[in-house]
Amino acid sequence: MTPKYPAARPGSQKKPFWREYGEALFIALIMALVIRAFLVQAFSIPSGSMQPTLLIGDYLLVNKFSYGIRNPLTNKVWIPISNPQRGDVVVFIFPQDPSKDYIKRVVGLPGDRIQIINKKVMINGKDLKTSQAVHDDPQVIPTPQGPTG
């Protein structure tokens, strides 16, 4: 009867236990770093600024290919794919503190004129109608009357 598995080559040895696990752990770590740098990154919601869409403690996975392929070290776009659109939820680095990531919804696009009048968002002079807008405070600040000065 012939054996099911071929015999080990002469001179070859089975790798030690620690080496097999060490190599597997090293490969898994490299794959995790590549995935986080180029493909997907997880974030948690620290504040209620996006409620009721995103609640405090929620987790989300961000597709890093949405707007282009970036250099993970400098965050510069190598290959642009698309631009953010009004209504997109985006994650960006807070300019005054680069250690913080902000998660916000895009309201204005380049060239838009944004105003808030009586708690209504106006874009280029028109009221922004969106289902995501939530007005929790019922008090509307009245428009000033008479001369100002």
PyMOL CGO cylinders between C-alpha atoms (Angstrom):
from pymol import cmd
from pymol.cgo import CYLINDER

trace = [
    CYLINDER, 0.00, 0.00, 0.00, 1.37, 3.44, -0.93, 0.3, 1, 1, 1, 1, 1, 1,
    CYLINDER, 1.37, 3.44, -0.93, 1.31, 6.31, 1.59, 0.3, 1, 1, 1, 1, 1, 1,
    CYLINDER, 1.31, 6.31, 1.59, -1.23, 9.14, 1.04, 0.3, 1, 1, 1, 1, 1, 1,
    CYLINDER, -1.23, 9.14, 1.04, 1.31, 11.89, 1.53, 0.3, 1, 1, 1, 1, 1, 1,
    CYLINDER, 1.31, 11.89, 1.53, 4.74, 12.04, -0.04, 0.3, 1, 1, 1, 1, 1, 1,
    CYLINDER, 4.74, 12.04, -0.04, 7.66, 11.52, 2.29, 0.3, 1, 1, 1, 1, 1, 1,
    CYLINDER, 7.66, 11.52, 2.29, 9.53, 14.60, 3.49, 0.3, 1, 1, 1, 1, 1, 1,
    CYLINDER, 9.53, 14.60, 3.49, 12.48, 15.57, 1.37, 0.3, 1, 1, 1, 1, 1, 1,
    CYLINDER, 12.48, 15.57, 1.37, 15.77, 14.47, 2.80, 0.3, 1, 1, 1, 1, 1, 1,
    CYLINDER, 15.77, 14.47, 2.80, 17.30, 17.30, 4.87, 0.3, 1, 1, 1, 1, 1, 1,
    CYLINDER, 17.30, 17.30, 4.87, 14.00, 19.24, 5.27, 0.3, 1, 1, 1, 1, 1, 1,
    CYLINDER, 14.00, 19.24, 5.27, 12.71, 19.83, 8.77, 0.3, 1, 1, 1, 1, 1, 1,
    CYLINDER, 12.71, 19.83, 8.77, 9.41, 20.95, 10.20, 0.3, 1, 1, 1, 1, 1, 1,
    CYLINDER, 9.41, 20.95, 10.20, 9.53, 24.57, 11.38, 0.3, 1, 1, 1, 1, 1, 1,
    CYLINDER, 9.53, 24.57, 11.38, 9.50, 25.12, 15.13, 0.3, 1, 1, 1, 1, 1, 1,
    CYLINDER, 9.50, 25.12, 15.13, 6.18, 26.01, 16.71, 0.3, 1, 1, 1, 1, 1, 1,
    CYLINDER, 6.18, 26.01, 16.71, 7.21, 29.59, 17.59, 0.3, 1, 1, 1, 1, 1, 1,
    CYLINDER, 7.21, 29.59, 17.59, 8.47, 30.26, 14.07, 0.3, 1, 1, 1, 1, 1, 1,
    CYLINDER, 8.47, 30.26, 14.07, 5.24, 29.13, 12.38, 0.3, 1, 1, 1, 1, 1, 1,
    CYLINDER, 5.24, 29.13, 12.38, 3.12, 31.32, 14.66, 0.3, 1, 1, 1, 1, 1, 1,
    CYLINDER, 3.12, 31.32, 14.66, 5.57, 34.21, 14.39, 0.3, 1, 1, 1, 1, 1, 1,
    CYLINDER, 5.57, 34.21, 14.39, 5.43, 34.15, 10.58, 0.3, 1, 1, 1, 1, 1, 1,
    CYLINDER, 5.43, 34.15, 10.58, 1.62, 33.93, 10.59, 0.3, 1, 1, 1, 1, 1, 1,
    CYLINDER, 1.62, 33.93, 10.59, 1.39, 36.85, 13.05, 0.3, 1, 1, 1, 1, 1, 1,
    CYLINDER, 1.39, 36.85, 13.05, 3.84, 38.93, 10.97, 0.3, 1, 1, 1, 1, 1, 1,
    CYLINDER, 3.84, 38.93, 10.97, 1.84, 38.33, 7.76, 0.3, 1, 1, 1, 1, 1, 1,
    CYLINDER, 1.84, 38.33, 7.76, -1.45, 39.17, 9.54, 0.3, 1, 1, 1, 1, 1, 1,
    CYLINDER, -1.45, 39.17, 9.54, 0.06, 42.39, 10.92, 0.3, 1, 1, 1, 1, 1, 1,
    CYLINDER, 0.06, 42.39, 10.92, 1.33, 43.49, 7.49, 0.3, 1, 1, 1, 1, 1, 1,
    CYLINDER, 1.33, 43.49, 7.49, -2.06, 42.74, 5.91, 0.3, 1, 1, 1, 1, 1, 1,
    CYLINDER, -2.06, 42.74, 5.91, -3.89, 44.71, 8.64, 0.3, 1, 1, 1, 1, 1, 1,
    CYLINDER, -3.89, 44.71, 8.64, -1.61, 47.72, 8.13, 0.3, 1, 1, 1, 1, 1, 1,
    CYLINDER, -1.61, 47.72, 8.13, -2.09, 47.66, 4.36, 0.3, 1, 1, 1, 1, 1, 1,
    CYLINDER, -2.09, 47.66, 4.36, -5.89, 47.34, 4.70, 0.3, 1, 1, 1, 1, 1, 1,
    CYLINDER, -5.89, 47.34, 4.70, -6.03, 50.22, 7.22, 0.3, 1, 1, 1, 1, 1, 1,
    CYLINDER, -6.03, 50.22, 7.22, -3.73, 52.45, 5.17, 0.3, 1, 1, 1, 1, 1, 1,
    CYLINDER, -3.73, 52.45, 5.17, -5.36, 51.95, 1.77, 0.3, 1, 1, 1, 1, 1, 1,
    CYLINDER, -5.36, 51.95, 1.77, -8.80, 50.30, 1.99, 0.3, 1, 1, 1, 1, 1, 1,
    CYLINDER, -8.80, 50.30, 1.99, -10.92, 50.66, 5.13, 0.3, 1, 1, 1, 1, 1, 1,
    CYLINDER, -10.92, 50.66, 5.13, -10.60, 52.32, 8.54, 0.3, 1, 1, 1, 1, 1, 1,
    CYLINDER, -10.60, 52.32, 8.54, -12.86, 52.04, 11.59, 0.3, 1, 1, 1, 1, 1, 1,
    CYLINDER, -12.86, 52.04, 11.59, -14.03, 55.09, 13.57, 0.3, 1, 1, 1, 1, 1, 1,
    CYLINDER, -14.03, 55.09, 13.57, -16.21, 55.55, 16.62, 0.3, 1, 1, 1, 1, 1, 1,
    CYLINDER, -16.21, 55.55, 16.62, -18.57, 58.48, 17.17, 0.3, 1, 1, 1, 1, 1, 1,
    CYLINDER, -18.57, 58.48, 17.17, -17.44, 60.51, 20.23, 0.3, 1, 1, 1, 1, 1, 1,
    CYLINDER, -17.44, 60.51, 20.23, -20.12, 63.24, 20.28, 0.3, 1, 1, 1, 1, 1, 1,
    CYLINDER, -20.12, 63.24, 20.28, -23.77, 63.85, 19.48, 0.3, 1, 1, 1, 1, 1, 1,
    CYLINDER, -23.77, 63.85, 19.48, -23.18, 66.36, 16.67, 0.3, 1, 1, 1, 1, 1, 1,
    CYLINDER, -23.18, 66.36, 16.67, -24.49, 63.95, 14.00, 0.3, 1, 1, 1, 1, 1, 1,
    CYLINDER, -24.49, 63.95, 14.00, -27.57, 62.72, 15.91, 0.3, 1, 1, 1, 1, 1, 1,
    CYLINDER, -27.57, 62.72, 15.91, -29.93, 61.12, 15.01, 0.3, 1, 1, 1, 1, 1, 1,
    CYLINDER, -29.93, 61.12, 15.01, -27.99, 59.76, 12.00, 0.3, 1, 1, 1, 1, 1, 1,
    CYLINDER, -27.99, 59.76, 12.00, -24.96, 58.69, 14.06, 0.3, 1, 1, 1, 1, 1, 1,
    CYLINDER, -24.96, 58.69, 14.06, -25.24, 58.19, 17.81, 0.3, 1, 1, 1, 1, 1, 1,
    CYLINDER, -25.24, 58.19, 17.81, -22.55, 58.49, 20.48, 0.3, 1, 1, 1, 1, 1, 1,
    CYLINDER, -22.55, 58.49, 20.48, -20.61, 55.23, 20.61, 0.3, 1, 1, 1, 1, 1, 1,
    CYLINDER, -20.61, 55.23, 20.61, -21.61, 54.09, 17.10, 0.3, 1, 1, 1, 1, 1, 1,
    CYLINDER, -21.61, 54.09, 17.10, -18.88, 52.57, 14.96, 0.3, 1, 1, 1, 1, 1, 1,
    CYLINDER, -18.88, 52.57, 14.96, -18.48, 53.02, 11.24, 0.3, 1, 1, 1, 1, 1, 1,
    CYLINDER, -18.48, 53.02, 11.24, -16.14, 51.74, 8.57, 0.3, 1, 1, 1, 1, 1, 1,
    CYLINDER, -16.14, 51.74, 8.57, -14.84, 54.31, 6.12, 0.3, 1, 1, 1, 1, 1, 1,
    CYLINDER, -14.84, 54.31, 6.12, -14.10, 53.37, 2.52, 0.3, 1, 1, 1, 1, 1, 1,
    CYLINDER, -14.10, 53.37, 2.52, -10.78, 55.07, 1.77, 0.3, 1, 1, 1, 1, 1, 1,
    CYLINDER, -10.78, 55.07, 1.77, -11.26, 54.74, -2.01, 0.3, 1, 1, 1, 1, 1, 1,
    CYLINDER, -11.26, 54.74, -2.01, -14.39, 56.94, -2.22, 0.3, 1, 1, 1, 1, 1, 1,
    CYLINDER, -14.39, 56.94, -2.22, -12.62, 60.09, -3.37, 0.3, 1, 1, 1, 1, 1, 1,
    CYLINDER, -12.62, 60.09, -3.37, -9.31, 58.72, -4.60, 0.3, 1, 1, 1, 1, 1, 1,
    CYLINDER, -9.31, 58.72, -4.60, -6.21, 56.74, -3.78, 0.3, 1, 1, 1, 1, 1, 1,
    CYLINDER, -6.21, 56.74, -3.78, -4.08, 58.59, -1.21, 0.3, 1, 1, 1, 1, 1, 1,
    CYLINDER, -4.08, 58.59, -1.21, -0.56, 58.38, 0.08, 0.3, 1, 1, 1, 1, 1, 1,
    CYLINDER, -0.56, 58.38, 0.08, -1.08, 57.09, 3.65, 0.3, 1, 1, 1, 1, 1, 1,
    CYLINDER, -1.08, 57.09, 3.65, 1.84, 59.12, 5.00, 0.3, 1, 1, 1, 1, 1, 1,
    CYLINDER, 1.84, 59.12, 5.00, 1.13, 62.57, 3.51, 0.3, 1, 1, 1, 1, 1, 1,
    CYLINDER, 1.13, 62.57, 3.51, -2.63, 62.13, 2.83, 0.3, 1, 1, 1, 1, 1, 1,
    CYLINDER, -2.63, 62.13, 2.83, -2.15, 63.62, -0.66, 0.3, 1, 1, 1, 1, 1, 1,
    CYLINDER, -2.15, 63.62, -0.66, -4.33, 62.21, -3.44, 0.3, 1, 1, 1, 1, 1, 1,
    CYLINDER, -4.33, 62.21, -3.44, -2.38, 60.11, -5.94, 0.3, 1, 1, 1, 1, 1, 1,
    CYLINDER, -2.38, 60.11, -5.94, -5.30, 59.15, -8.19, 0.3, 1, 1, 1, 1, 1, 1,
    CYLINDER, -5.30, 59.15, -8.19, -8.53, 61.20, -7.85, 0.3, 1, 1, 1, 1, 1, 1,
    CYLINDER, -8.53, 61.20, -7.85, -11.74, 59.23, -8.34, 0.3, 1, 1, 1, 1, 1, 1,
    CYLINDER, -11.74, 59.23, -8.34, -14.55, 61.62, -7.39, 0.3, 1, 1, 1, 1, 1, 1,
    CYLINDER, -14.55, 61.62, -7.39, -15.32, 64.69, -5.29, 0.3, 1, 1, 1, 1, 1, 1,
    CYLINDER, -15.32, 64.69, -5.29, -17.48, 64.97, -2.16, 0.3, 1, 1, 1, 1, 1, 1,
    CYLINDER, -17.48, 64.97, -2.16, -21.13, 65.68, -2.91, 0.3, 1, 1, 1, 1, 1, 1,
    CYLINDER, -21.13, 65.68, -2.91, -23.72, 67.52, -0.85, 0.3, 1, 1, 1, 1, 1, 1,
    CYLINDER, -23.72, 67.52, -0.85, -25.14, 65.11, 1.73, 0.3, 1, 1, 1, 1, 1, 1,
    CYLINDER, -25.14, 65.11, 1.73, -22.08, 62.82, 1.94, 0.3, 1, 1, 1, 1, 1, 1,
    CYLINDER, -22.08, 62.82, 1.94, -20.86, 61.90, 5.42, 0.3, 1, 1, 1, 1, 1, 1,
    CYLINDER, -20.86, 61.90, 5.42, -17.11, 62.44, 5.46, 0.3, 1, 1, 1, 1, 1, 1,
    CYLINDER, -17.11, 62.44, 5.46, -14.23, 61.92, 7.88, 0.3, 1, 1, 1, 1, 1, 1,
    CYLINDER, -14.23, 61.92, 7.88, -11.47, 64.50, 7.86, 0.3, 1, 1, 1, 1, 1, 1,
    CYLINDER, -11.47, 64.50, 7.86, -8.55, 65.65, 9.99, 0.3, 1, 1, 1, 1, 1, 1,
    CYLINDER, -8.55, 65.65, 9.99, -9.41, 68.66, 12.14, 0.3, 1, 1, 1, 1, 1, 1,
    CYLINDER, -9.41, 68.66, 12.14, -7.12, 71.46, 10.87, 0.3, 1, 1, 1, 1, 1, 1,
    CYLINDER, -7.12, 71.46, 10.87, -6.42, 73.04, 14.29, 0.3, 1, 1, 1, 1, 1, 1,
    CYLINDER, -6.42, 73.04, 14.29, -5.59, 69.66, 15.90, 0.3, 1, 1, 1, 1, 1, 1,
    CYLINDER, -5.59, 69.66, 15.90, -4.34, 67.01, 13.43, 0.3, 1, 1, 1, 1, 1, 1,
    CYLINDER, -4.34, 67.01, 13.43, -4.65, 64.32, 16.12, 0.3, 1, 1, 1, 1, 1, 1,
    CYLINDER, -4.65, 64.32, 16.12, -8.47, 64.56, 15.89, 0.3, 1, 1, 1, 1, 1, 1,
    CYLINDER, -8.47, 64.56, 15.89, -10.71, 63.16, 13.17, 0.3, 1, 1, 1, 1, 1, 1,
    CYLINDER, -10.71, 63.16, 13.17, -14.06, 64.86, 12.50, 0.3, 1, 1, 1, 1, 1, 1,
    CYLINDER, -14.06, 64.86, 12.50, -17.11, 63.14, 11.06, 0.3, 1, 1, 1, 1, 1, 1,
    CYLINDER, -17.11, 63.14, 11.06, -19.53, 65.57, 9.40, 0.3, 1, 1, 1, 1, 1, 1,
    CYLINDER, -19.53, 65.57, 9.40, -22.05, 65.86, 6.57, 0.3, 1, 1, 1, 1, 1, 1,
    CYLINDER, -22.05, 65.86, 6.57, -21.14, 67.91, 3.48, 0.3, 1, 1, 1, 1, 1, 1,
    CYLINDER, -21.14, 67.91, 3.48, -23.44, 70.91, 3.13, 0.3, 1, 1, 1, 1, 1, 1,
    CYLINDER, -23.44, 70.91, 3.13, -21.56, 73.25, 0.81, 0.3, 1, 1, 1, 1, 1, 1,
    CYLINDER, -21.56, 73.25, 0.81, -19.44, 72.68, -2.26, 0.3, 1, 1, 1, 1, 1, 1,
    CYLINDER, -19.44, 72.68, -2.26, -16.67, 74.89, -3.65, 0.3, 1, 1, 1, 1, 1, 1,
    CYLINDER, -16.67, 74.89, -3.65, -18.13, 78.22, -4.78, 0.3, 1, 1, 1, 1, 1, 1,
    CYLINDER, -18.13, 78.22, -4.78, -21.30, 77.93, -2.68, 0.3, 1, 1, 1, 1, 1, 1,
    CYLINDER, -21.30, 77.93, -2.68, -22.40, 80.80, -0.45, 0.3, 1, 1, 1, 1, 1, 1,
    CYLINDER, -22.40, 80.80, -0.45, -23.64, 79.36, 2.86, 0.3, 1, 1, 1, 1, 1, 1,
    CYLINDER, -23.64, 79.36, 2.86, -25.76, 81.35, 5.32, 0.3, 1, 1, 1, 1, 1, 1,
    CYLINDER, -25.76, 81.35, 5.32, -27.78, 80.45, 8.39, 0.3, 1, 1, 1, 1, 1, 1,
    CYLINDER, -27.78, 80.45, 8.39, -30.84, 82.68, 8.73, 0.3, 1, 1, 1, 1, 1, 1,
    CYLINDER, -30.84, 82.68, 8.73, -33.37, 81.99, 11.51, 0.3, 1, 1, 1, 1, 1, 1,
    CYLINDER, -33.37, 81.99, 11.51, -31.80, 78.55, 11.98, 0.3, 1, 1, 1, 1, 1, 1,
    CYLINDER, -31.80, 78.55, 11.98, -32.36, 77.67, 8.32, 0.3, 1, 1, 1, 1, 1, 1,
    CYLINDER, -32.36, 77.67, 8.32, -29.42, 76.79, 6.11, 0.3, 1, 1, 1, 1, 1, 1,
    CYLINDER, -29.42, 76.79, 6.11, -29.36, 78.82, 2.92, 0.3, 1, 1, 1, 1, 1, 1,
    CYLINDER, -29.36, 78.82, 2.92, -27.16, 77.81, -0.01, 0.3, 1, 1, 1, 1, 1, 1,
    CYLINDER, -27.16, 77.81, -0.01, -26.74, 80.43, -2.72, 0.3, 1, 1, 1, 1, 1, 1,
    CYLINDER, -26.74, 80.43, -2.72, -29.82, 82.24, -1.40, 0.3, 1, 1, 1, 1, 1, 1,
    CYLINDER, -29.82, 82.24, -1.40, -32.09, 79.15, -1.42, 0.3, 1, 1, 1, 1, 1, 1,
    CYLINDER, -32.09, 79.15, -1.42, -33.36, 77.20, 1.58, 0.3, 1, 1, 1, 1, 1, 1,
    CYLINDER, -33.36, 77.20, 1.58, -31.62, 73.81, 1.89, 0.3, 1, 1, 1, 1, 1, 1,
    CYLINDER, -31.62, 73.81, 1.89, -34.31, 71.13, 1.98, 0.3, 1, 1, 1, 1, 1, 1,
    CYLINDER, -34.31, 71.13, 1.98, -32.88, 67.94, 3.46, 0.3, 1, 1, 1, 1, 1, 1,
    CYLINDER, -32.88, 67.94, 3.46, -34.37, 65.10, 5.47, 0.3, 1, 1, 1, 1, 1, 1,
    CYLINDER, -34.37, 65.10, 5.47, -31.26, 64.98, 7.68, 0.3, 1, 1, 1, 1, 1, 1,
    CYLINDER, -31.26, 64.98, 7.68, -31.80, 68.47, 9.13, 0.3, 1, 1, 1, 1, 1, 1,
    CYLINDER, -31.80, 68.47, 9.13, -32.96, 68.37, 12.74, 0.3, 1, 1, 1, 1, 1, 1,
    CYLINDER, -32.96, 68.37, 12.74, -34.08, 71.51, 14.58, 0.3, 1, 1, 1, 1, 1, 1,
    CYLINDER, -34.08, 71.51, 14.58, -34.24, 70.61, 18.29, 0.3, 1, 1, 1, 1, 1, 1,
    CYLINDER, -34.24, 70.61, 18.29, -34.51, 74.18, 19.58, 0.3, 1, 1, 1, 1, 1, 1,
    CYLINDER, -34.51, 74.18, 19.58, -38.02, 75.56, 18.93, 0.3, 1, 1, 1, 1, 1, 1,
    CYLINDER, -38.02, 75.56, 18.93, -36.97, 79.17, 19.57, 0.3, 1, 1, 1, 1, 1, 1,
    CYLINDER, -36.97, 79.17, 19.57, -36.25, 81.13, 16.40, 0.3, 1, 1, 1, 1, 1, 1,
    CYLINDER, -36.25, 81.13, 16.40, -34.03, 84.15, 16.77, 0.3, 1, 1, 1, 1, 1, 1,
    CYLINDER, -34.03, 84.15, 16.77, -36.05, 87.10, 15.50, 0.3, 1, 1, 1, 1, 1, 1,
    CYLINDER, -36.05, 87.10, 15.50, -34.75, 89.31, 12.72, 0.3, 1, 1, 1, 1, 1, 1,
    CYLINDER, -34.75, 89.31, 12.72, -33.52, 92.66, 14.10, 0.3, 1, 1, 1, 1, 1, 1,
    CYLINDER, -33.52, 92.66, 14.10, -36.01, 95.47, 13.54, 0.3, 1, 1, 1, 1, 1, 1,
    CYLINDER, -36.01, 95.47, 13.54, -35.24, 99.15, 13.09, 0.3, 1, 1, 1, 1, 1, 1,
    CYLINDER, -35.24, 99.15, 13.09, -31.87, 100.86, 12.86, 0.3, 1, 1, 1, 1, 1, 1,
    CYLINDER, -31.87, 100.86, 12.86, -28.82, 99.00, 14.07, 0.3, 1, 1, 1, 1, 1, 1,
    CYLINDER, -28.82, 99.00, 14.07, -25.81, 100.67, 15.42, 0.3, 1, 1, 1, 1, 1, 1,
]
cmd.load_cgo(trace, "trace")
